[in-house]
């Protein structure tokens, strides 16, 4: 006889009526703007009542696809040390049954504990959205305890190269703080997720912390990037800012964040930069992609008649990319001391180029020759510093200075140093950039 897991929170966390559910999802389909068509193998998705978090979850699950979908859930009701699986054949929702992949489940060296699944909502609330968005998939539900990080990491690593498999980390963020406190903590959590910084990620930051840490460790090993899709908290639906729960959704991109942004939003960034210049920095934007709220470093270069007309930027990420871009576009037009402020009559004549900088990392070297050996022409941007003297060249400068020694000598001059200057306190960092 087929063993079916009946729904536990239908009618409470989400509608129990099929037509009502379908109408809700059709509303999401019409209302929610999906930022890109990128299909990811792994997403982070919240799991509260639909009135609070479903729009956030919808964006994550829209970006995922696979015949076999692992869902990693925290253990809300029953203590689980590392991880648990179940021996059900399917999970039932108002939209029908979702089959489990029993073959894959049998390969997992994890204990069977059906009791842990009986009243667990964090898997169940993902299913109706998945059913609406995708067809012909099976699930592998795993409940993860606080000591289950390595289990999650091992499962993702084992099945990642099988492109029929994808992964959902089901997790909310902060719990029952004030709106102000929650926003601060959730921004810290978001920054850590987006930096693949898993070593100090704390269980109080997210109920699915163990699974998030396992995914972050995998992402760091692969040099993949988490892309923010949405962030909010329950106050937007409940109008109660005294005790809120935070929600966020992310997709995992197989590459650098800046590559993703340049590919999908390059034209938008140029439009934003132009608006900033035209309005002299007084830009008000609505409904822009949430990934632009991630910290980022940008350089804005203006050209007129193929000649430099202004260039200002940030050498490291210290604020949301959208704020950095707006600020640097304004400064490049009106505050580059090498040029007069841009006139309104010049607006139609300028060409805007944007560079998105990766995090700089220090180059360790024993001599100037050793430093030169560690620089890759046409790829590396370079920052040098000795005391108060500091300067940066973008990778695009290699087009004018293709010789490594001349590149370094010119950069020293830009910093205010002699071309042949070198000392024991001389430091250098290199970085990459995406060019728009």
C-alpha distance (Angstrom), angle and dihedral (degrees) to the residues before:
residue distance angle dihedral
X1 . . .
X2 3.79 . .
X3 3.78 113.4 .
X4 3.83 109.0 -139.7
X5 3.81 126.4 -171.9
X6 3.82 106.2 -141.2
X7 3.82 119.1 -144.6
X8 3.80 116.5 -90.0
X9 3.80 103.2 -169.4
X10 3.82 104.8 28.8
X11 3.79 107.5 130.8
X12 3.80 90.9 25.5
X13 3.80 108.5 51.3
X14 3.81 94.6 22.5
X15 3.83 137.6 2.8
X16 3.79 116.9 -69.7
X17 3.79 91.5 -154.5
X18 3.81 117.3 91.0
X19 3.81 96.3 -145.0
X20 3.79 91.8 46.2
X21 3.80 90.5 51.9
X22 3.80 93.2 48.3
X23 3.80 92.1 47.9
X24 3.81 89.7 50.7
X25 3.80 91.7 52.5
X26 3.80 91.9 46.5
X27 3.78 87.2 54.7
X28 3.82 89.3 52.3
X29 3.80 89.3 48.7
X30 3.80 90.5 55.3
X31 3.81 98.3 38.7
X32 3.80 106.7 36.8
X33 3.76 117.0 79.1
X34 3.80 111.0 -147.4
X35 3.79 108.4 -144.8
X36 3.82 99.4 -145.7
X37 3.80 142.5 -2.2
X38 3.80 92.5 -121.6
X39 3.81 112.6 136.4
X40 3.78 112.9 -146.8
X41 3.78 130.8 -165.4
X42 3.80 92.6 -144.3
X43 3.79 134.7 38.2
X44 3.78 138.3 169.7
X45 3.80 111.0 -133.2
X46 3.85 132.4 177.5
X47 3.79 122.8 -124.4
X48 3.81 111.5 -157.2
X49 3.79 128.5 118.5
X50 3.79 111.0 -51.7
X51 3.80 93.6 -114.5
X52 3.81 88.0 63.8
X53 3.80 108.5 32.9
X54 3.81 113.2 6.4
X55 3.80 95.1 97.8
X56 3.78 88.3 53.9
X57 3.81 91.9 47.0
X58 3.82 92.4 45.5
X59 3.80 90.5 61.1
X60 3.79 92.2 52.4
X61 3.80 95.6 45.6
X62 3.81 91.4 47.1
X63 3.81 87.2 63.9
X64 3.80 96.2 52.2
X65 3.76 130.5 80.5
X66 3.78 135.7 169.5
X67 3.78 146.0 125.5
X68 3.81 90.1 -121.5
X69 3.79 118.1 39.7
X70 3.80 120.9 -170.2
X71 3.81 112.8 -153.5
X72 3.80 115.7 -163.5
X73 3.78 112.2 -160.8
X74 3.81 131.8 -177.7
X75 3.78 117.2 -119.7
X76 3.81 104.4 -107.5
X77 3.82 101.7 163.5
X78 3.81 109.4 22.9
X79 3.80 128.4 41.0
X80 3.79 112.8 -108.1
X81 3.80 119.2 178.4
X82 3.81 102.3 -160.7
X83 3.80 112.0 -15.0
X84 3.80 143.2 -38.6
X85 3.80 137.2 -157.1
X86 3.80 131.0 -168.4
X87 3.80 136.6 -133.5
X88 3.81 98.0 -135.3
X89 3.80 117.9 131.0
X90 3.81 94.7 -144.9
X91 3.80 145.5 -5.2
X92 3.81 117.3 -126.0
X93 3.82 124.2 -140.5
X94 3.83 131.6 165.7
X95 3.83 86.4 -92.9
X96 3.80 93.4 57.0
X97 3.79 137.9 -95.0
X98 3.80 126.6 -28.0
X99 3.79 111.7 -155.3
X100 3.78 123.7 -137.8
X101 3.79 120.7 -132.8
X102 3.78 98.0 -120.8
X103 3.81 93.0 -178.5
X104 3.79 93.6 60.5
X105 3.80 92.0 40.1
X106 3.81 89.4 55.4
X107 3.82 89.0 56.2
X108 3.79 93.5 56.9
X109 3.77 114.8 94.7
X110 3.78 92.8 -141.9
X111 3.80 130.7 121.5
X112 3.82 120.6 -101.5
X113 3.80 112.0 -121.8
X114 3.81 114.0 162.7
X115 3.81 91.7 174.3
X116 3.81 90.2 66.9
X117 3.83 89.1 59.2
X118 3.81 99.1 46.4
X119 3.82 98.6 88.6
X120 3.81 99.3 13.4
X121 3.81 111.4 128.3
X122 3.81 101.0 179.7
X123 3.81 93.5 82.3
X124 3.78 97.3 34.9
X125 3.81 97.8 56.0
X126 3.82 91.2 56.6
X127 3.81 93.1 56.3
X128 3.83 104.6 71.6
X129 3.81 90.6 49.3
X130 3.80 90.4 49.1
X131 3.80 90.3 48.3
X132 3.79 91.0 52.6
X133 3.79 95.1 46.4
X134 3.81 102.3 37.1
X135 3.78 140.2 35.1
X136 3.79 134.4 -151.9
X137 3.78 100.7 19.4
X138 3.78 134.2 136.0
X139 3.79 127.1 -154.4
X140 3.78 135.9 -133.9
X141 3.83 105.0 -158.9
X142 3.81 116.8 -161.3
X143 3.81 125.4 -179.4
X144 3.78 110.7 -150.1
X145 3.80 127.1 -154.0
X146 3.80 126.5 -155.3
X147 3.82 90.1 -89.1
X148 3.79 94.7 48.0
X149 3.80 100.4 93.0
X150 3.81 94.7 107.6
X151 3.81 91.1 48.7
X152 3.81 90.6 56.0
X153 3.79 92.7 44.9
X154 3.80 92.6 48.3
X155 3.82 93.4 49.0
X156 3.80 93.4 49.1
X157 3.82 91.1 46.8
X158 3.80 93.0 47.8
X159 3.81 97.4 49.6
X160 3.82 101.9 30.0
X161 3.81 95.8 97.0
X162 3.80 89.8 53.7
X163 3.80 98.7 86.9
X164 3.81 91.2 -162.1
X165 3.82 86.7 71.2
X166 3.78 128.1 79.1
X167 3.79 134.6 170.7
X168 3.79 137.5 -134.9
X169 3.79 120.4 -164.0
X170 3.80 102.3 -157.1
X171 3.79 108.8 -155.0
X172 3.78 144.0 135.2
X173 3.81 120.8 -149.9
X174 3.84 128.0 -132.2
X175 3.80 119.6 1.2
X176 3.82 130.5 -141.1
X177 3.79 100.5 -17.7
X178 3.78 123.8 132.4
X179 3.79 115.7 -86.7
X180 3.82 91.7 -104.3
X181 3.81 94.1 47.8
X182 3.80 92.5 44.5
X183 3.79 93.5 52.1
X184 3.80 91.2 51.3
X185 3.80 94.2 48.5
X186 3.80 93.7 42.5
X187 3.81 90.9 52.1
X188 3.80 88.9 52.9
X189 3.81 89.7 49.5
X190 3.79 91.1 47.5
X191 3.81 91.3 50.7
X192 3.81 90.5 50.7
X193 3.81 92.1 48.3
X194 3.80 91.5 47.6
X195 3.82 90.9 48.3
X196 3.83 93.9 46.4
X197 3.81 85.5 -121.8
X198 3.79 102.3 157.3
X199 3.81 103.2 150.4
X200 3.82 97.2 85.5
X201 3.80 99.5 27.4
X202 3.82 104.3 132.7
X203 3.84 130.0 -150.1
X204 3.83 89.5 -122.3
X205 3.80 89.0 64.1
X206 3.82 94.2 63.3
X207 3.79 136.8 -1.0
X208 3.82 88.5 -131.2
X209 3.80 93.3 49.3
X210 3.81 94.3 130.1
X211 3.81 91.9 55.9
X212 3.81 92.9 41.9
X213 3.80 90.4 53.1
X214 3.81 90.8 50.2
X215 3.80 90.4 51.7
X216 3.82 93.1 45.3
X217 3.78 91.3 52.2
X218 3.81 89.8 51.6
X219 3.82 91.5 47.8
X220 3.80 91.9 50.2
X221 3.80 92.0 50.4
X222 3.81 90.2 51.7
X223 3.83 97.0 39.5
X224 3.81 88.9 -122.1
X225 3.81 123.8 150.6
X226 3.79 134.6 -133.1
X227 3.80 112.1 -132.7
X228 3.80 118.0 -154.2
X229 3.81 114.0 -126.1
X230 3.80 103.0 170.4
X231 3.80 142.1 -12.5
X232 3.78 128.6 -170.8
X233 3.79 142.2 127.0
X234 3.78 137.0 -130.3
X235 3.81 94.6 -93.5
X236 3.81 90.3 79.1
X237 3.81 88.9 66.1
X238 3.80 103.5 26.0
X239 3.82 100.5 40.4
X240 3.80 87.6 -138.4
X241 3.79 114.4 121.9
X242 3.79 97.4 173.3
X243 3.84 97.9 79.1
X244 3.78 117.0 15.2
X245 3.80 139.1 164.3
X246 3.79 120.4 -137.7
X247 3.80 125.8 -133.7
X248 3.78 132.8 -169.1
X249 3.78 137.7 167.4
X250 3.79 129.4 -156.3
X251 3.80 138.9 172.2
X252 3.79 124.4 -146.1
X253 3.81 112.5 -121.9
X254 3.79 119.9 -158.1
X255 3.78 95.5 -130.6
X256 3.80 141.4 20.6
X257 3.78 121.7 -32.8
X258 3.80 92.1 -125.5
X259 3.80 91.1 56.4
X260 3.80 89.1 54.9
X261 3.81 92.5 47.9
X262 3.82 93.7 47.3
X263 3.80 92.2 48.2
X264 3.79 98.4 48.2
X265 3.80 104.4 24.3
X266 3.81 107.2 25.5
X267 3.80 94.5 114.6
X268 3.79 91.2 45.8
X269 3.81 91.1 53.9
X270 3.80 90.8 52.9
X271 3.81 89.8 50.1
X272 3.81 90.7 50.8
X273 3.82 91.6 48.7
X274 3.80 90.7 50.0
X275 3.82 91.5 49.1
X276 3.79 89.7 50.7
X277 3.80 92.0 52.1
X278 3.78 93.3 45.2
X279 3.82 93.2 47.9
X280 3.83 93.7 38.5
X281 3.78 91.9 -118.1
X282 3.80 97.9 -44.7
X283 3.79 97.6 120.3
X284 3.81 123.5 154.3
X285 3.80 113.8 -169.3
X286 3.79 131.5 -176.9
X287 3.80 132.1 -173.0
X288 3.78 95.8 13.9
X289 3.84 120.4 153.6
X290 3.79 112.4 -75.1
X291 3.82 91.3 -133.6
X292 3.82 87.6 73.2
X293 3.81 87.4 68.3
X294 3.80 89.0 65.5
X295 3.80 113.7 100.4
X296 3.79 111.9 -91.9
X297 3.80 142.6 162.1
X298 3.78 120.7 -133.3
X299 3.79 139.8 179.6
X300 3.80 119.7 -156.0
X301 3.80 115.6 -156.4
X302 3.80 121.5 -170.0
X303 3.78 122.7 -159.9
X304 3.79 130.3 -173.0
X305 3.80 119.3 -169.3
X306 3.83 87.7 -9.4
X307 3.81 90.9 -58.1
X308 3.82 127.1 113.7
X309 3.82 112.2 -94.7
X310 3.80 99.8 169.7
X311 3.80 141.8 -23.0
X312 3.80 128.0 -171.0
X313 3.79 129.8 156.8
X314 3.79 151.5 143.4
X315 3.79 122.3 -93.6
X316 3.80 93.7 -154.6
X317 3.80 137.4 20.5
X318 3.81 111.1 -95.3
X319 3.82 103.2 146.5
X320 3.83 139.8 20.6
X321 3.80 111.1 -56.1
X322 3.80 92.9 -122.9
X323 3.82 91.2 55.9
X324 3.79 91.1 45.1
X325 3.80 92.2 50.7
X326 3.82 94.4 48.0
X327 3.80 91.7 48.4
X328 3.81 96.2 45.8
X329 3.81 93.7 45.4
X330 3.79 89.3 54.9
X331 3.82 93.0 46.5
X332 3.80 93.7 47.0
X333 3.80 90.0 56.5
X334 3.79 100.3 41.4
X335 3.82 111.1 15.6
X336 3.81 108.5 42.3
X337 3.82 99.5 118.9
X338 3.81 91.8 -150.4
X339 3.80 90.6 68.6
X340 3.77 141.1 39.7
X341 3.83 114.4 -103.6
X342 3.78 112.8 -82.7
X343 3.81 115.3 -93.1
X344 3.78 120.5 -134.8
X345 3.81 88.8 -119.6
X346 3.82 89.0 62.4
X347 3.80 95.8 57.3
X348 3.79 93.8 91.9
X349 3.81 91.5 48.6
X350 3.80 102.1 53.4
X351 3.77 126.1 97.1
X352 3.81 114.9 -149.2
X353 3.80 120.6 -145.7
X354 3.80 122.4 -178.2
X355 3.80 129.2 -161.1
X356 3.81 120.1 -164.5
X357 3.79 109.5 -155.4
X358 3.78 127.3 -145.2
X359 3.78 119.7 -138.4
X360 3.82 107.6 -74.6
X361 3.78 116.9 -122.3
X362 3.77 125.4 -159.2
X363 3.79 120.7 -105.9
X364 3.80 113.8 -140.2
X365 3.80 112.5 -149.9
X366 3.80 140.2 160.0
X367 3.80 99.2 -150.0
X368 3.77 142.1 3.8
X369 3.81 90.0 -95.5
X370 3.80 89.8 52.5
X371 3.80 89.6 51.0
X372 3.81 91.7 50.6
X373 3.81 90.4 50.4
X374 3.81 89.4 57.6
X375 3.81 96.2 52.7
X376 3.81 118.9 90.0
X377 3.83 112.5 -150.8
X378 3.83 117.6 -127.5
X379 3.81 90.4 12.1
X380 3.80 109.7 57.3
X381 3.75 126.6 66.7
X382 3.79 113.0 -155.2
X383 3.81 136.5 -143.1
X384 3.80 120.4 -171.5
X385 3.78 130.0 -173.2
X386 3.77 139.4 175.3
X387 3.78 113.6 171.2
X388 3.79 108.8 -54.1
X389 3.81 93.0 -10.2
X390 3.78 112.7 96.4
X391 3.82 136.6 154.0
X392 3.81 141.3 164.5
X393 3.79 135.0 -150.7
X394 3.79 121.6 -165.3
X395 3.83 117.9 -135.7
X396 3.82 88.0 -107.6
X397 3.83 89.1 70.5
X398 3.82 88.1 74.4
X399 3.80 85.9 76.8
X400 3.82 88.6 70.3
X401 3.83 98.7 29.2
X402 3.80 108.8 37.2
X403 3.83 95.9 161.7
X404 3.81 112.7 87.1
X405 3.78 95.3 -141.9
X406 3.81 93.2 48.4
X407 3.82 89.5 46.2
X408 3.82 91.1 55.2
X409 3.80 94.7 41.3
X410 3.81 91.5 51.5
X411 3.80 90.9 48.7
X412 3.81 90.2 52.4
X413 3.79 89.3 53.7
X414 3.78 90.4 50.1
X415 3.83 87.9 54.4
X416 3.80 90.6 52.0
X417 3.81 96.5 -103.8
X418 3.78 131.4 122.5
X419 3.85 113.0 -96.3
X420 3.82 92.7 -117.0
X421 3.81 94.4 44.0
X422 3.80 117.5 129.8
X423 3.80 133.9 157.0
X424 3.80 143.2 166.6
X425 3.82 89.5 -101.8
X426 3.81 94.3 52.9
X427 3.82 110.8 122.1
X428 3.79 133.6 -170.4
X429 3.78 137.9 -172.5
X430 3.78 130.1 -172.2
X431 3.78 131.0 -153.4
X432 3.80 141.4 171.0
X433 3.77 127.7 -125.7
X434 3.78 139.3 -157.0
X435 3.77 109.9 -134.9
X436 3.78 121.8 -144.3
